[in-house]
Amino acid sequence: MIRPHLHLHDYVEPAATRAAATVLLLREMDGALEVLMTQRSPTASFAPSMYVFPGGVVDGDETFEEAAVRECMEELNIALDHGALRWHSHWVTDRDMPKRFDVRFYVAPMPHGQTPVADEQEQFRPTWVRPSDALAMHQAKQFPMIFPTIRTLEWFTRFDSVSAVLAACEAQVPHWSSCPRSGHIAGKPHYFMEHDSPYGELALVCPDGIKRHALDWTHERAVPLLKHVRRLTCGNPSMMTGPGTNSYIIGTPETGFIVVDPGPYGTYDLSTPDADQAHVQRLLDACRHADGAPDIRAIICTHSHPDHSPAAAPLQALASGASQPKIYGMKHLPTSRPHSEFSPDVQTKDGDVLTLSGGDLTITLRAIHTPGHAANHVCWVLEEDGLLISGDHILNGSTTVIDPPDGNMTDYLQSLDKLTAACEQHDIHYILPAHGHVLGFAKDAITKLKAHRLGREAKVKKAMEAMPDLALDELVALAYDDVNPKLWPIAMRSLAAHVERLKTHP
């Protein structure tokens, strides 16, 4: 786990939660699904003036279901049968709110022959609305709603009938359990659930949930993630690199610094002619001792691809002072593409360790050889804080390309297993990828990534068995039918890796 004194902000204990229950009453009208919503009082202490579903806190020894039934009667004069309720989801109010609830959302069909009548104290204006219409009105700023309500309605847009919703909730298991987190984009708060890409970064930087972190991508400055970890994103955004290649700066002025993946240099058409040179200069400026002198102790390249390693030598030259930082990584193999040639000063081996030490802080980085995306790919574990610097082996927001012959699908899957073991050994909770925001729930993320790859491989195998003579450009349409055809030329690289693996591991 992260050493507490290395967080950027003092921890503020969240308010305690109160148990509560909410009911989505459903009906069909003109062949469409509708849900009953009411508007809260403008003087309410929680979500004033917002459109919500009926519900409230659990009293005394009540069960959640009993509270849901009672609230429907008190707020809308609707008599519900306990047996009609189906558990839909579980929400916990954001950690930075002064008033918080632990809420079960239920669904139930509107009882026949009853008409909702608002209590005109807590709830007003009972409104039957199609989920898609409620979302459209909210977008037009005509129907104010809070984040859990919005996400719940988004889920309901896939259904046309009450029976279909009830069938989807028959198991009485919540479709999700979420305590959202929020960060700023363009100066405005945005909310995210656990499966959303920015969630892990918000959990790392602001574990107490207070809105302190900006999620905007910037190439002009290093973004602090912890007191000893910063991210500087190179100005090379593209379909392949996302917002750009992340360089990580590990260390403090007292320990000196290690730079991981310094980025491209003269190999990409960047947003400005000197963008790669500017990135190198920014890295240098971010790695200065208290006296202002550059203090880079080592430069690490996770692998030799052209958006990761070319800037290593220029950064080394600029950083040379009393001593020249060495470049660490694995030399390219003969299978690599010509643009991925790379010869480090120090050939990294699996298990190698680099350390920084100064003041009362020690930082240990341990190498894990993870071939698959590239034969010379190396991930690094920041051992004291359970952080995995994953290079391109694990990305946030997309799956990495496996491009034979240097890329190998079997190696890739085995490396994922190796990283799962590392998560257990080093108590890793967060992944710092070369593209995208920080990932949380590290072990779960790796498990899902492997399942995705094996699921894709099952589709490839099925297509190959049905039509064994298909060329790759024909096979991709079957195996990647759920992917935008514009991405098929890229997908064909990983497809080739799956085909190669299936031929050797049928």
Secondary structure, DSSP 8 states (H G I E B T S, - for coil): ---GGGSSS-------EEEEEEEEEEEEETTEEEEEEEEE-TT-SSSTT-EE-SEEE--TT--HHHHHHHHHHHHH-----GGG-EEEEEEE--TT-SSEEEEEEEEEE--TT------SSSEEEEEEE-HHHHHHHHHTTSS---HHHHHHHHHHTT---HHHHHHHTTT---S-EE--EEEEETTEEEEE-TTSTTHHHHHHH-TT--S--B----SSS-EEEETTEEEEE-S--BTTTBT--EEEEEEETTTEEEEE----SSSS--SSTTHHHHHHHHHHHTSB-TTS-B-EEEEE-SS--TTTSTTHHHHHHHH-SSS--EEEE----TTS-GGG----SEE--TT-EEEEEETTEEEEEEEEE--SSSTT-EEEEEGGGTEEEEETTS-SSS-----TTT--HHHHHHHHHHHHHHHHHHT--EEEESSSS-B-SHHHHHHHHHHHHHHHHHHHHHHHHH-TT--HHHHHHHHTTTS-GGGHHHHHHHHHHHHHHHHH--
